[in-house]
């Protein structure tokens, strides 16, 4: 009994001692925390600053709806951080400022930079284009009541060589072609507002004369050598934006010479020849034209062509072409050009005479191009040695009465790679490849058809003596 009591006393003493030892360090820790981590707000370490709550683009003016006052630790921001909206009055962003950013004097500009545009004014703000040094056509007045916009624009071009002429939104009827010279001392570029329309006068004299003639040169007896071309120091010419409306009586844009012409984001409507690239006056016949993101609507007449190419070393990409007899036509001299992602659509007016891609020359490359509803998707001459890669020919009706994917007008000497032929309505003349004359060296690699494959196979055996791999 005595032993048990002594054990209980010992255990009780040990328990009390352990509680004292545990309580002492906890008390010490509590004192340390309260001494070193007192709220910073009580110590005066918080400040109110402005923070961005919506992205502010480079060159945009600061507005109160994109700013918010927040309370933050003083040691987390620079000492010169902007704290009040009064400091931002009449200031512009020196760079893109994103949501959550704070603002310092280094991010401010006193004036709007000339190369900055607001979202709502992009591509249409005339004041911004003047600030960029562009010549705005509406700043000029006609000399008399008889002067049309064609003469006015040509006069402005003559008075402002080397400049970019800006034509703002509106409709401008021209009675004569706009001429841009190849001579770098005279050439200009044209830029149109998104809603600007250049219209041909219904009395236009010749449907094959373009409304805009680019790279016009003085006639010479002999072609220039390439060294002479480089020495002339041609200036690049660009035509960007707007709508060129031919009124059914004019062609759109002709490139007749010069070097490095760029045509981008232009719509050409009711034109006989939308884009006509002539052979350059040099030993290569080159003008080095680059056409991109252009939409075309033809006239549905017998002379209606989307792109007519007589020159060399040009590139055409991302185009949609409607209501024409020939989508793309390369004449005997239109060689060594590149066509990429083009989609011409035929009219029904020409039926079995229409051709999506008509190559009469040599060495052209057609990459992933789509012939839509033309009687012949691709047609090549006997001397043509071009490459058609990943092409697609399709007919969604039988109105043409003639469906041929690839047609050789003579012996076949080109290369077809993975060309696909398909239709929604069959006609008796359906053929993947039709060759008028045997003996060519052409090759077809991996032909693809998605309808009436047996019939296509018979046509291939009958008309293509060269092995198809």
C-alpha positions as CSV (number, residue, x, y, z in Angstrom):
1,X,0.0,0.0,0.0
2,X,2.8,2.4,1.0
3,X,4.6,1.5,-2.2
4,X,1.6,2.3,-4.3
5,X,1.2,5.7,-2.7
6,X,4.9,6.6,-3.2
7,X,4.6,5.7,-6.9
8,X,1.6,7.9,-7.3
9,X,3.5,10.8,-5.7
10,X,6.5,10.4,-8.0
11,X,4.3,10.3,-11.1
12,X,2.4,13.4,-10.0
13,X,5.7,15.3,-9.5
14,X,7.0,14.2,-12.9
15,X,3.8,15.4,-14.6
16,X,3.9,18.8,-12.9
17,X,7.6,19.2,-13.9
18,X,6.9,18.4,-17.6
19,X,4.0,20.9,-17.7
20,X,6.3,23.6,-16.4
21,X,9.0,22.8,-19.0
22,X,6.6,22.8,-21.9
23,X,4.8,26.0,-20.8
24,X,8.1,28.0,-20.5
25,X,9.3,27.8,-24.2
26,X,5.8,28.4,-25.5
27,X,5.6,31.6,-23.5
28,X,9.0,32.6,-24.8
29,X,7.9,31.9,-28.4
30,X,4.8,33.9,-28.0
31,X,6.7,36.9,-26.8
32,X,9.1,36.6,-29.8
33,X,6.3,36.6,-32.4
34,X,4.5,39.6,-31.0
35,X,7.8,41.6,-30.8
36,X,9.0,40.9,-34.5
37,X,5.8,40.6,-36.5
38,X,3.6,43.3,-35.4
39,X,1.2,44.4,-38.2
40,X,3.0,46.6,-40.8
41,X,0.0,48.9,-41.0
42,X,0.5,49.8,-37.3
43,X,4.1,50.6,-38.2
44,X,3.2,52.9,-41.2
45,X,4.6,50.5,-43.9
46,X,1.5,50.6,-46.2
47,X,0.9,53.1,-49.0
48,X,-1.9,53.7,-51.6
49,X,-0.9,53.5,-55.2
50,X,-2.6,53.2,-58.7
51,X,-2.8,49.7,-60.3
52,X,-3.9,48.9,-63.8
53,X,-7.2,46.9,-64.0
54,X,-7.4,46.7,-67.8
55,X,-4.7,46.3,-70.4
56,X,-3.4,49.7,-71.7
57,X,-1.8,49.5,-75.2
58,X,1.4,51.3,-76.2
59,X,0.6,54.9,-77.0
60,X,-2.9,54.9,-75.4
61,X,-4.0,57.7,-73.1
62,X,-4.5,56.9,-69.4
63,X,-8.1,56.9,-68.4
64,X,-9.6,56.5,-64.9
65,X,-11.7,53.5,-65.9
66,X,-8.5,51.4,-66.4
67,X,-7.0,52.4,-63.0
68,X,-7.7,51.5,-59.4
69,X,-6.4,52.7,-56.0
70,X,-5.0,49.8,-53.9
71,X,-3.3,49.5,-50.5
72,X,0.1,47.7,-50.6
73,X,3.2,47.3,-48.6
74,X,5.6,50.2,-49.1
75,X,8.6,48.0,-49.5
76,X,7.0,46.1,-52.4
77,X,6.9,49.0,-54.9
78,X,9.5,51.5,-56.2
79,X,9.7,54.8,-54.3
80,X,8.5,56.8,-57.3
81,X,5.4,54.8,-58.1
82,X,2.4,56.8,-59.3
83,X,-0.1,57.4,-56.5
84,X,-2.8,59.7,-57.9
85,X,-4.6,60.1,-61.2
86,X,-3.6,63.8,-61.3
87,X,0.0,62.6,-62.1
88,X,-1.4,60.8,-65.2
89,X,-3.3,63.7,-66.7
90,X,-2.6,64.0,-70.4
91,X,0.0,61.2,-70.3
92,X,0.4,58.2,-72.7
93,X,1.7,54.7,-72.2
94,X,5.3,54.3,-73.2
95,X,4.8,50.5,-73.6
96,X,2.1,47.9,-73.2
97,X,0.9,47.9,-69.6
98,X,-0.9,44.8,-68.4
99,X,-3.5,44.1,-65.8
100,X,-2.0,44.2,-62.3
101,X,0.9,46.4,-63.2
102,X,1.7,49.5,-61.2
103,X,2.9,52.7,-63.0
104,X,6.2,54.6,-62.7
105,X,7.4,57.7,-64.6
106,X,9.4,55.5,-66.9
107,X,6.1,54.1,-68.3
108,X,4.8,57.6,-69.2
109,X,5.0,59.8,-72.4
110,X,4.0,63.4,-72.7
111,X,2.9,63.0,-76.3
112,X,1.3,60.2,-78.3
113,X,3.9,58.3,-80.4
114,X,3.4,58.6,-84.2
115,X,3.5,54.8,-84.6
116,X,0.7,54.0,-82.2
117,X,-3.0,53.6,-83.0
118,X,-6.0,53.0,-80.8
119,X,-8.1,49.9,-81.5
120,X,-11.0,51.9,-82.7
121,X,-8.9,54.0,-85.0
122,X,-6.6,51.3,-86.5
123,X,-6.3,51.5,-90.3
124,X,-8.9,54.3,-90.5
125,X,-7.7,57.3,-88.5
126,X,-6.6,60.0,-90.9
127,X,-4.8,62.0,-88.3
128,X,-2.6,59.1,-87.4
129,X,-1.7,58.6,-91.1
130,X,-0.8,62.2,-91.4
131,X,1.4,61.8,-88.3
132,X,3.1,58.9,-90.1
133,X,3.9,61.1,-93.0
134,X,1.2,59.8,-95.4
135,X,-0.3,62.2,-97.9
136,X,-4.1,62.1,-97.4
137,X,-5.9,62.5,-100.8
138,X,-8.9,64.4,-99.3
139,X,-6.6,67.3,-98.2
140,X,-6.4,68.2,-101.9
141,X,-9.1,70.0,-103.9
142,X,-10.0,69.5,-107.5
143,X,-8.7,72.2,-109.8
144,X,-12.0,72.5,-111.6
145,X,-15.4,70.8,-111.8
146,X,-14.3,68.7,-114.8
147,X,-11.3,67.1,-113.0
148,X,-12.1,63.5,-111.8
149,X,-10.5,61.6,-109.0
150,X,-8.3,59.8,-111.4
151,X,-6.6,63.0,-112.5
152,X,-6.6,64.3,-108.9
153,X,-4.8,61.2,-107.6
154,X,-2.3,61.3,-110.4
155,X,-1.6,64.9,-109.7
156,X,-1.0,64.1,-106.0
157,X,1.3,61.3,-107.0
158,X,3.3,63.6,-109.2
159,X,3.6,66.2,-106.4
160,X,4.7,63.6,-103.7
161,X,7.2,61.2,-105.1
162,X,8.5,58.6,-102.7
163,X,5.5,59.1,-100.3
164,X,2.6,56.9,-99.4
165,X,-0.8,58.2,-100.6
166,X,-3.6,57.5,-98.3
167,X,-7.2,57.3,-99.6
168,X,-9.7,57.3,-96.7
169,X,-13.1,55.7,-96.5
170,X,-15.5,56.8,-99.3
171,X,-16.3,56.3,-102.9
172,X,-14.0,57.7,-105.6
173,X,-15.0,57.4,-109.3
174,X,-12.0,57.6,-111.6
175,X,-12.1,58.4,-115.3
176,X,-8.5,57.4,-116.1
177,X,-5.9,54.9,-114.8
178,X,-3.9,55.7,-111.7
179,X,-0.3,55.5,-112.8
180,X,2.6,54.6,-110.5
181,X,6.0,54.8,-112.2
182,X,8.8,52.4,-111.8
183,X,11.3,55.2,-111.6
184,X,12.3,55.4,-107.9
185,X,12.4,59.2,-108.2
186,X,8.6,59.1,-109.1
187,X,7.1,56.0,-107.5
188,X,4.7,56.0,-104.6
189,X,2.7,53.5,-102.6
190,X,-1.1,53.5,-102.1
191,X,-3.0,52.7,-98.9
192,X,-6.8,52.6,-98.7
193,X,-9.2,52.9,-95.8
194,X,-11.1,49.8,-94.9
195,X,-14.3,51.2,-96.5
196,X,-12.6,53.0,-99.4
197,X,-13.9,52.1,-102.9
198,X,-12.2,53.1,-106.2
199,X,-14.8,52.9,-109.0
200,X,-14.3,52.9,-112.7
201,X,-16.3,55.4,-114.6
202,X,-19.0,53.4,-116.7
203,X,-17.5,55.1,-119.8
204,X,-14.1,53.4,-119.3
205,X,-12.6,53.0,-122.7
206,X,-11.0,49.6,-122.7
207,X,-11.9,46.6,-120.4
208,X,-8.3,45.4,-120.6
209,X,-6.8,48.6,-119.2
210,X,-6.3,48.4,-115.4
211,X,-7.6,51.0,-113.0
212,X,-4.2,51.0,-111.3
213,X,-1.1,50.6,-113.4
214,X,2.0,49.9,-111.4
215,X,5.7,50.0,-112.4
216,X,5.1,52.0,-115.7
217,X,8.4,52.5,-117.5
218,X,9.6,54.4,-120.5
219,X,9.9,52.0,-123.5
220,X,13.4,50.8,-124.3
221,X,14.8,48.9,-127.2
222,X,16.7,46.2,-125.2
223,X,15.8,44.4,-121.9
224,X,17.9,45.5,-119.0
225,X,20.5,43.2,-117.5
226,X,20.1,42.2,-113.9
227,X,23.1,44.4,-112.9
228,X,21.4,47.4,-114.5
229,X,18.1,46.6,-112.6
230,X,20.0,46.5,-109.3
231,X,21.8,49.7,-110.1
232,X,18.6,51.6,-110.8
233,X,17.7,51.2,-107.1
234,X,14.0,50.4,-107.6
235,X,11.8,51.3,-104.6
236,X,9.3,48.7,-103.4
237,X,5.7,49.7,-104.2
238,X,2.8,48.5,-102.1
239,X,-1.0,48.7,-102.6
240,X,-2.8,47.9,-99.3
241,X,-6.5,47.7,-98.4
242,X,-9.7,49.0,-100.0
243,X,-11.9,47.9,-102.9
244,X,-11.1,48.3,-106.6
245,X,-14.5,48.2,-108.4
246,X,-14.3,47.8,-112.2
247,X,-18.0,48.4,-112.9
248,X,-17.8,45.6,-115.4
249,X,-15.9,47.7,-117.9
250,X,-12.3,47.9,-116.5
251,X,-9.5,45.6,-115.2
252,X,-8.2,45.9,-111.7
253,X,-4.4,46.2,-111.2
254,X,-1.6,45.7,-113.8
255,X,2.0,45.4,-112.8
256,X,4.0,46.4,-115.9
257,X,7.6,46.8,-114.6
258,X,9.6,47.9,-111.6
259,X,10.7,45.6,-108.8
260,X,9.2,44.2,-105.6
261,X,5.5,45.1,-105.8
262,X,3.3,44.1,-102.9
263,X,-0.5,43.8,-103.1
264,X,-2.2,43.0,-99.8
265,X,-5.7,42.8,-98.4
266,X,-7.3,44.2,-101.5
267,X,-10.8,43.4,-102.8
268,X,-11.2,43.5,-106.6
269,X,-14.8,43.3,-107.9
270,X,-16.5,43.4,-111.3
271,X,-13.2,43.4,-113.1
272,X,-12.3,41.9,-116.4
273,X,-8.7,41.0,-115.4
274,X,-8.3,41.3,-111.6
275,X,-4.5,41.2,-111.5
276,X,-2.3,41.2,-114.6
277,X,1.4,40.8,-114.3
278,X,3.3,41.6,-117.5
279,X,6.8,40.5,-118.3
280,X,9.4,42.7,-116.8
281,X,11.9,44.6,-118.9
282,X,14.9,42.6,-117.9
283,X,16.7,39.5,-119.0
284,X,14.6,37.4,-116.6
285,X,11.3,39.0,-117.4
286,X,10.8,39.4,-113.7
287,X,8.9,42.0,-111.6
288,X,9.0,40.0,-108.3
289,X,5.3,40.7,-107.4
290,X,3.9,39.4,-104.1
291,X,0.1,39.1,-103.9
292,X,-1.5,38.0,-100.6
293,X,-4.9,37.9,-99.1
294,X,-6.8,39.2,-102.1
295,X,-10.4,38.5,-103.0
296,X,-11.6,38.7,-106.7
297,X,-15.1,38.8,-108.3
298,X,-15.0,38.7,-112.1
299,X,-17.5,39.8,-114.8
300,X,-18.7,36.4,-115.9
301,X,-17.7,37.4,-119.5
302,X,-15.6,35.5,-121.9
303,X,-12.5,37.6,-121.1
304,X,-12.9,37.3,-117.4
305,X,-9.6,36.1,-115.7
306,X,-8.7,36.2,-112.0
307,X,-4.9,36.4,-112.4
308,X,-3.2,36.7,-115.8
309,X,0.6,36.1,-115.6
310,X,3.0,36.9,-118.4
311,X,6.1,37.5,-116.2
312,X,8.4,35.4,-114.0
313,X,9.3,34.9,-110.3
314,X,6.1,36.1,-108.8
315,X,4.2,34.7,-105.8
316,X,0.4,34.6,-105.3
317,X,-1.1,33.3,-102.0
318,X,-4.3,33.1,-100.1
319,X,-6.7,34.3,-102.8
320,X,-10.4,33.6,-103.5
321,X,-11.6,34.2,-107.0
322,X,-15.2,34.1,-108.2
323,X,-17.2,34.2,-111.5
324,X,-14.4,33.9,-114.0
325,X,-13.7,31.9,-117.1
326,X,-10.1,31.2,-116.1
327,X,-9.1,31.3,-112.4
328,X,-5.3,31.5,-113.0
329,X,-3.8,31.8,-116.5
330,X,-0.1,31.7,-117.2
331,X,0.8,32.6,-120.8
332,X,3.8,31.1,-122.7
333,X,6.1,33.6,-121.0
334,X,4.6,33.3,-117.5
335,X,7.0,30.8,-116.0
336,X,8.7,30.0,-112.6
337,X,5.9,31.5,-110.5
338,X,4.5,30.2,-107.2
339,X,0.7,29.8,-106.5
340,X,-0.2,28.8,-103.0
341,X,-3.7,28.3,-101.4
342,X,-5.8,29.7,-104.2
343,X,-9.5,29.0,-104.5
344,X,-11.1,30.0,-107.9
345,X,-14.8,29.3,-108.4
346,X,-16.2,29.1,-112.0
347,X,-19.4,30.6,-113.3
348,X,-21.8,28.5,-115.3
349,X,-21.6,30.8,-118.3
350,X,-18.7,29.1,-119.9
351,X,-19.4,25.5,-119.0
352,X,-17.0,23.1,-120.7
353,X,-14.6,25.9,-121.7
354,X,-13.7,27.0,-118.1
355,X,-10.4,26.2,-116.5
356,X,-9.4,26.7,-112.8
357,X,-5.6,26.7,-113.4
358,X,-4.5,27.1,-117.0
359,X,-0.7,26.8,-117.4
360,X,0.7,27.4,-120.9
361,X,4.3,28.0,-119.7
362,X,7.0,26.1,-117.8
363,X,8.3,25.7,-114.3
364,X,5.4,26.9,-112.3
365,X,4.5,25.5,-108.9
366,X,0.8,25.1,-107.7
367,X,0.7,24.2,-104.0
368,X,-2.5,23.1,-102.3
369,X,-4.8,24.9,-104.7
370,X,-8.6,24.2,-105.1
371,X,-10.4,24.3,-108.4
372,X,-14.1,24.7,-107.8
373,X,-16.7,23.8,-110.5
374,X,-14.5,24.5,-113.5
375,X,-14.9,22.1,-116.4
376,X,-11.1,21.4,-116.2
377,X,-9.5,21.8,-112.8
378,X,-6.0,22.0,-114.2
379,X,-5.0,22.3,-117.8
380,X,-1.4,22.2,-119.1
381,X,0.2,22.6,-122.5
382,X,2.5,20.0,-124.0
383,X,5.6,22.0,-123.3
384,X,4.6,22.6,-119.7
385,X,6.8,21.1,-117.0
386,X,5.1,22.3,-113.8
387,X,4.4,20.8,-110.4
388,X,0.9,20.5,-109.0
389,X,1.1,19.5,-105.4
390,X,-1.9,18.6,-103.2
391,X,-4.5,20.1,-105.6
392,X,-8.2,19.5,-105.2
393,X,-10.8,19.6,-108.0
394,X,-14.5,19.4,-107.1
395,X,-17.9,19.7,-108.8
396,X,-21.1,20.1,-106.8
397,X,-23.4,20.1,-109.9
398,X,-23.6,18.6,-113.4
399,X,-24.2,22.0,-115.1
400,X,-20.8,22.0,-116.8
401,X,-21.4,18.7,-118.6
402,X,-17.6,18.2,-118.5
403,X,-15.5,17.2,-115.5
404,X,-11.8,16.6,-115.8
405,X,-9.4,17.0,-112.9
406,X,-6.2,17.3,-114.9
407,X,-6.0,17.8,-118.6
408,X,-2.9,17.7,-120.9
409,X,-3.5,19.6,-124.1
410,X,-1.0,17.5,-126.0
411,X,1.6,15.2,-124.4
412,X,1.8,15.2,-120.6
413,X,5.1,16.4,-119.1
414,X,4.2,17.8,-115.7
415,X,4.1,16.3,-112.2
416,X,1.0,15.7,-110.1
417,X,1.5,14.8,-106.4
418,X,-1.5,13.7,-104.3
419,X,-4.0,15.4,-106.5
420,X,-7.6,14.8,-105.3
421,X,-10.6,14.7,-107.6
422,X,-14.2,14.5,-106.4
423,X,-17.7,15.5,-107.4
424,X,-21.3,15.5,-106.1
425,X,-22.8,14.8,-109.6
426,X,-21.4,12.5,-112.2
427,X,-21.3,13.2,-115.9
428,X,-20.2,11.0,-118.8
429,X,-16.9,12.9,-119.3
430,X,-15.7,12.4,-115.7
431,X,-11.9,11.8,-115.7
432,X,-9.1,12.2,-113.2
433,X,-6.5,12.8,-116.0
434,X,-7.1,13.3,-119.7
435,X,-4.2,13.3,-122.1
436,X,-4.7,14.3,-125.7
437,X,-1.4,12.9,-127.0
438,X,0.9,10.0,-126.0
439,X,4.6,10.1,-125.5
440,X,5.1,12.6,-122.6
441,X,7.3,12.1,-119.6
442,X,4.8,13.3,-116.9
443,X,4.3,11.5,-113.6
444,X,1.3,11.2,-111.3
445,X,2.2,10.3,-107.6
446,X,-0.5,9.0,-105.3
447,X,-3.7,10.1,-107.2
448,X,-6.7,10.5,-104.9
449,X,-10.3,10.2,-106.0
450,X,-13.3,10.0,-103.8
451,X,-16.0,8.9,-106.3
452,X,-16.3,6.5,-109.2
453,X,-12.7,5.2,-108.8
454,X,-13.2,2.4,-111.3
455,X,-14.1,4.8,-114.0
456,X,-11.1,7.0,-113.2
457,X,-8.8,4.0,-113.2
458,X,-9.9,3.1,-116.7
459,X,-9.3,6.7,-117.9
460,X,-5.8,6.6,-116.4
461,X,-4.9,3.4,-118.2
462,X,-6.3,4.6,-121.4
463,X,-4.9,8.1,-121.5
464,X,-1.7,8.0,-119.4
465,X,0.9,5.6,-120.8
466,X,3.5,6.8,-118.3
467,X,3.4,4.7,-115.1
468,X,1.5,6.2,-112.2
469,X,3.2,5.5,-108.9
